Amino acid sequence: MRIHCVVSVLLILLAVPAQELAAADGCRIEIVDKASGWPVPLVELRTVSGLRFVSDNAGVIACDAPELLGQETWFHVQGQGYGVEPDGFGYEGVRLTPRSSSTLRIEVDRRVIAKRIGRITGSGLYAESEKLGEQALVSDSGIVGCDSVQTALHRGKLHWLWGDSNLARYPLGIYHASSATSATQPLKSFEPPLDLPLEYFRDTTGQPRGVAKLPGRGPTWLFGLVSLDDASGDSHLVATYVKVDPPLSAWQRGLCEWNEATQEFEVKRVLWNKGDDTPEPKIPHGHTAFWDDDAGTRWVLFGNPLPVLKFPATYEAWSDPATWQSIDAPTHLTSAEGVKVKPHSGSVAWNGYRKRWVTIFMEAFGKPSGFGEIWYAEAESPFGPWGTAVKVLSHQNYSFYNPQLHPEFTTEDAPHLFFEGTYTTLFAGPSKGDALAPTYPQATPRYDYNQILYRLDLDEPALSPAMGSGS
């Protein structure tokens, strides 16, 4: 009889889909913004015993630790800009009792101006939801981490380009730039959960591949990605390349161009080699923006964040360094409190809703995170003068660098804009505490070394200091 019962149970289990079995074992914890009800990705719950759970792009956590189910549990809450009120001892957290097949809800307060939409790159975008039998909005790409993004509209598609990229089989699985394409306005919704499908360039086995395997030793880094028309009206996707020796020493710089047939970048012109008698030239670098002067000439601007180089927006001008003109960019902007803020990386764009130029930039050596404080400012011209800078995003000892504006995501009159940046422990310093045993931040599972998208509502009252005239 006992054998018969065991066999019957096994047959029942085999007949139940695996997702349903997983759903029956875990407790669904959903993290939402108290004000909007939106799901909030990248909120970490940590138990007294050190177990860590992080919400996915749907704001969901699958709490499946056996020792927690049915047990009243304290969860520390840490949300990089989102959180809960501290208790009498200063602990920010909640007390919950997870139960199998149940749903618990945690409401968090948004403490920054920017609204987190979700993670664009990496693996397990909806992993926690999938554990509970829920459908992922976007399938995994095969890349588990990647460095800073650049985008360019080219031949009816939005081209995406990243730096060094990690694969599951090796940290530097792709070190000649990974790339993808999407629709020109790729967002399915302007609210979370994030639904942004990307078509990666892949090798013959279906795995993501490098697209800039340029000759010579070491990794290839690309900058200044832009699409430019030639005199006949044909569009060219071009960039500046750098060949690098370990750890971070450039030995060659030049221009490269996308080959439409091979779907790879190829060297167009070498501009400098280490050991040359001439100094390194000032070359197109950073992010790009287009600007029309009073005479009707269209220019392409390069900067990181503020423009430092320009030339007529033609393929011929890009090919001829004699046409390149340097621009003096301001070294500091000023906050509403009169504090000087030094831009380190970021981008500028024309904003039709504000009818002004806007910038999103990372502050150099900001606080509390040296490379994780993000600011917003406006100007009548891409060359300034720039008005009051307002901090829109902050991190707790974590880096968020090279933010990229995405004006192409919305119509020109939309009252909000989007930006993304690289979220990583790189360049994060030791936390406060024992000077003899400093501790560094733990990498957030799945999120570390990946791109996270934020939305900025341009009519938010907290942005009002930035909306005066430039100074």
BELVEN-V599351 format. One record per helix or strand. SS is the DSSP state (2 for helix, 1 for strand). FROM is the first residue (numbers start at 0). LEN is the number of residues. Records with the same first field share a line. If there is no record, write none. Layout:
SS = FROM-LEN / FROM-LEN
//
This chain:
2 = 1-14 / 17-8 / 126-5 / 314-5 / 320-3 / 406-3 / 434-3 / 460-7
1 = 26-7 / 38-1 / 43-4 / 51-3 / 59-4 / 71-7 / 81-2 / 85-1 / 91-6 / 102-8 / 114-5 / 142-4 / 148-6 / 156-6 / 164-3 / 169-5 / 177-5 / 198-2 / 201-1 / 207-1 / 219-10 / 234-11 / 248-11 / 263-10 / 286-6 / 297-6 / 306-6 / 324-2 / 332-3 / 339-2 / 342-9 / 355-8 / 373-6 / 385-1 / 388-5 / 398-7 / 415-9 / 449-8
//
